[in-house]
Amino acid sequence: MEPMNPSSDYIIRIYRYKKDKPQIFVGVVEEVGRKGKRAFNTFDELWEILNSSKKKESKTKALSPGRRE
């Protein structure tokens, strides 16, 4: 059985940030080794992107064909 890697590497680019409203900022997230980028406009959206990537990775590993428990 292959050990599950709980960590992933990300590149987070922040393009706009309001000093008087720190909860609002604009940027993109890239997961190293994967195609595509995901945009965010708030800290909550960034948090959701980072957490959803880990959930998808866990599901993908659990559902991989030929995987034995």
Backbone as JSON Lines, residues from 0, in Angstrom:
{"i":0,"aa":"M","n":[0.85,-1.18,0.0],"ca":[0.0,0.0,0.0],"c":[0.89,1.24,0.0]}
{"i":1,"aa":"E","n":[0.57,2.17,-0.83],"ca":[1.32,3.42,-0.99],"c":[0.96,4.4,0.13]}
{"i":2,"aa":"P","n":[1.96,5.02,0.8],"ca":[1.63,5.99,1.85],"c":[1.02,7.25,1.25]}
{"i":3,"aa":"M","n":[0.06,7.83,1.97],"ca":[-0.59,9.05,1.49],"c":[0.26,10.26,1.85]}
{"i":4,"aa":"N","n":[0.5,11.11,0.89],"ca":[1.28,12.33,1.12],"c":[0.32,13.46,1.47]}
{"i":5,"aa":"P","n":[0.3,13.9,2.72],"ca":[-0.67,14.91,3.14],"c":[-0.33,16.33,2.69]}
{"i":6,"aa":"S","n":[0.86,16.55,2.16],"ca":[1.23,17.92,1.79],"c":[1.3,18.09,0.28]}
{"i":7,"aa":"S","n":[1.0,19.28,-0.17],"ca":[1.11,19.66,-1.57],"c":[1.84,20.99,-1.62]}
{"i":8,"aa":"D","n":[2.43,21.27,-2.77],"ca":[3.12,22.54,-2.95],"c":[2.28,23.43,-3.85]}
{"i":9,"aa":"Y","n":[2.18,24.7,-3.47],"ca":[1.37,25.66,-4.2],"c":[2.19,26.91,-4.52]}
{"i":10,"aa":"I","n":[1.82,27.54,-5.62],"ca":[2.31,28.87,-5.94],"c":[1.1,29.78,-5.82]}
{"i":11,"aa":"I","n":[1.18,30.76,-4.93],"ca":[0.08,31.69,-4.71],"c":[0.54,33.08,-5.13]}
{"i":12,"aa":"R","n":[-0.17,33.66,-6.09],"ca":[0.16,35.01,-6.56],"c":[-0.96,35.95,-6.11]}
{"i":13,"aa":"I","n":[-0.58,36.99,-5.38],"ca":[-1.55,37.99,-4.94],"c":[-1.32,39.24,-5.78]}
{"i":14,"aa":"Y","n":[-2.36,39.66,-6.5],"ca":[-2.25,40.79,-7.42],"c":[-2.79,42.09,-6.84]}
{"i":15,"aa":"R","n":[-3.8,42.0,-5.99],"ca":[-4.41,43.2,-5.45],"c":[-4.77,42.96,-4.0]}
{"i":16,"aa":"Y","n":[-4.52,43.96,-3.18],"ca":[-4.78,43.86,-1.74],"c":[-5.17,45.23,-1.23]}
{"i":17,"aa":"K","n":[-6.26,45.31,-0.47],"ca":[-6.69,46.6,0.1],"c":[-6.25,46.66,1.55]}
{"i":18,"aa":"K","n":[-5.42,47.63,1.85],"ca":[-4.89,47.77,3.2],"c":[-5.99,47.98,4.24]}
{"i":19,"aa":"D","n":[-7.01,48.75,3.88],"ca":[-8.1,49.03,4.83],"c":[-9.12,47.89,4.93]}
{"i":20,"aa":"K","n":[-9.07,46.92,4.0],"ca":[-9.95,45.74,4.02],"c":[-9.11,44.49,3.76]}
{"i":21,"aa":"P","n":[-8.39,44.01,4.76],"ca":[-7.46,42.89,4.55],"c":[-8.13,41.59,4.12]}
{"i":22,"aa":"Q","n":[-9.44,41.45,4.33],"ca":[-10.11,40.22,3.93],"c":[-10.35,40.16,2.41]}
{"i":23,"aa":"I","n":[-10.17,41.28,1.72],"ca":[-10.4,41.33,0.28],"c":[-9.06,41.45,-0.46]}
{"i":24,"aa":"F","n":[-8.75,40.42,-1.23],"ca":[-7.58,40.48,-2.09],"c":[-7.79,39.56,-3.27]}
{"i":25,"aa":"V","n":[-7.05,39.78,-4.35],"ca":[-7.25,39.07,-5.61],"c":[-5.96,38.36,-5.99]}
{"i":26,"aa":"G","n":[-6.09,37.12,-6.44],"ca":[-4.92,36.38,-6.86],"c":[-5.28,35.06,-7.51]}
{"i":27,"aa":"V","n":[-4.25,34.26,-7.77],"ca":[-4.43,32.93,-8.35],"c":[-3.57,31.91,-7.59]}
{"i":28,"aa":"V","n":[-4.02,30.66,-7.65],"ca":[-3.32,29.56,-7.01],"c":[-2.99,28.53,-8.08]}
{"i":29,"aa":"E","n":[-1.75,28.05,-8.07],"ca":[-1.34,26.94,-8.93],"c":[-0.82,25.84,-8.03]}
{"i":30,"aa":"E","n":[-1.21,24.6,-8.3],"ca":[-0.65,23.48,-7.56],"c":[0.52,22.95,-8.37]}
{"i":31,"aa":"V","n":[1.69,22.87,-7.76],"ca":[2.91,22.44,-8.44],"c":[2.7,21.03,-8.99]}
{"i":32,"aa":"G","n":[3.03,20.83,-10.27],"ca":[2.91,19.53,-10.89],"c":[1.56,19.26,-11.53]}
{"i":33,"aa":"R","n":[0.64,20.22,-11.45],"ca":[-0.69,20.06,-12.06],"c":[-0.96,21.24,-12.99]}
{"i":34,"aa":"K","n":[-1.77,20.99,-14.0],"ca":[-2.13,22.05,-14.95],"c":[-3.26,22.9,-14.39]}
{"i":35,"aa":"G","n":[-3.28,24.14,-14.81],"ca":[-4.39,25.02,-14.48],"c":[-4.13,25.92,-13.29]}
{"i":36,"aa":"K","n":[-4.95,26.96,-13.22],"ca":[-4.88,27.94,-12.14],"c":[-6.3,28.18,-11.65]}
{"i":37,"aa":"R","n":[-6.41,28.56,-10.39],"ca":[-7.72,28.9,-9.82],"c":[-7.62,30.28,-9.2]}
{"i":38,"aa":"A","n":[-8.59,31.14,-9.52],"ca":[-8.6,32.52,-9.03],"c":[-9.36,32.61,-7.71]}
{"i":39,"aa":"F","n":[-9.0,33.61,-6.9],"ca":[-9.71,33.88,-5.66],"c":[-9.83,35.38,-5.47]}
{"i":40,"aa":"N","n":[-10.86,35.8,-4.71],"ca":[-11.11,37.21,-4.43],"c":[-11.15,37.52,-2.95]}
{"i":41,"aa":"T","n":[-11.15,36.5,-2.12],"ca":[-11.18,36.69,-0.67],"c":[-10.32,35.62,-0.01]}
{"i":42,"aa":"F","n":[-10.0,35.85,1.26],"ca":[-9.25,34.85,2.01],"c":[-10.04,33.55,2.09]}
{"i":43,"aa":"D","n":[-11.36,33.63,2.25],"ca":[-12.19,32.43,2.33],"c":[-12.13,31.61,1.04]}
{"i":44,"aa":"E","n":[-12.14,32.27,-0.1],"ca":[-12.03,31.55,-1.37],"c":[-10.67,30.88,-1.5]}
{"i":45,"aa":"L","n":[-9.61,31.56,-1.09],"ca":[-8.27,30.96,-1.12],"c":[-8.25,29.71,-0.23]}
{"i":46,"aa":"W","n":[-8.78,29.83,0.97],"ca":[-8.82,28.7,1.91],"c":[-9.59,27.51,1.3]}
{"i":47,"aa":"E","n":[-10.72,27.8,0.65],"ca":[-11.53,26.74,0.03],"c":[-10.75,26.04,-1.09]}
{"i":48,"aa":"I","n":[-10.03,26.8,-1.9],"ca":[-9.22,26.22,-2.98],"c":[-8.17,25.28,-2.4]}
{"i":49,"aa":"L","n":[-7.47,25.74,-1.39],"ca":[-6.4,24.92,-0.8],"c":[-6.97,23.66,-0.15]}
{"i":50,"aa":"N","n":[-8.1,23.76,0.51],"ca":[-8.7,22.59,1.15],"c":[-9.34,21.64,0.15]}
{"i":51,"aa":"S","n":[-9.94,22.16,-0.91],"ca":[-10.59,21.29,-1.89],"c":[-9.56,20.47,-2.66]}
{"i":52,"aa":"S","n":[-8.36,21.0,-2.87],"ca":[-7.3,20.25,-3.55],"c":[-6.92,19.03,-2.75]}
{"i":53,"aa":"K","n":[-6.82,19.15,-1.44],"ca":[-6.46,18.01,-0.59],"c":[-7.56,16.96,-0.58]}
{"i":54,"aa":"K","n":[-8.83,17.39,-0.58],"ca":[-9.94,16.45,-0.59],"c":[-9.95,15.66,-1.9]}
{"i":55,"aa":"K","n":[-9.75,16.36,-3.03],"ca":[-9.74,15.69,-4.33],"c":[-8.61,14.68,-4.41]}
{"i":56,"aa":"E","n":[-7.43,15.05,-3.89],"ca":[-6.28,14.16,-3.91],"c":[-6.58,12.89,-3.12]}
{"i":57,"aa":"S","n":[-7.19,13.02,-1.97],"ca":[-7.53,11.86,-1.14],"c":[-8.52,10.96,-1.86]}
{"i":58,"aa":"K","n":[-9.56,11.56,-2.48],"ca":[-10.56,10.78,-3.19],"c":[-9.93,10.07,-4.39]}
{"i":59,"aa":"T","n":[-9.06,10.77,-5.12],"ca":[-8.41,10.19,-6.29],"c":[-7.58,8.98,-5.89]}
{"i":60,"aa":"K","n":[-6.81,9.09,-4.84],"ca":[-5.99,7.97,-4.38],"c":[-6.86,6.82,-3.91]}
{"i":61,"aa":"A","n":[-7.94,7.12,-3.22],"ca":[-8.81,6.07,-2.7],"c":[-9.55,5.35,-3.82]}
{"i":62,"aa":"L","n":[-9.84,6.04,-4.92],"ca":[-10.62,5.46,-6.01],"c":[-9.77,4.97,-7.17]}
{"i":63,"aa":"S","n":[-8.46,5.02,-7.06],"ca":[-7.58,4.61,-8.15],"c":[-7.78,3.13,-8.46]}
{"i":64,"aa":"P","n":[-7.9,2.77,-9.77],"ca":[-8.05,1.36,-10.13],"c":[-6.82,0.56,-9.73]}
{"i":65,"aa":"G","n":[-7.04,-0.65,-9.3],"ca":[-5.93,-1.52,-8.94],"c":[-5.39,-1.27,-7.55]}
{"i":66,"aa":"R","n":[-5.97,-0.36,-6.84],"ca":[-5.5,-0.04,-5.49],"c":[-6.04,-1.09,-4.52]}
{"i":67,"aa":"R","n":[-5.15,-1.65,-3.72],"ca":[-5.55,-2.65,-2.73],"c":[-5.41,-2.1,-1.34]}
{"i":68,"aa":"E","n":[-6.34,-2.42,-0.49],"ca":[-6.31,-1.98,0.92],"c":[-5.58,-2.98,1.76]}
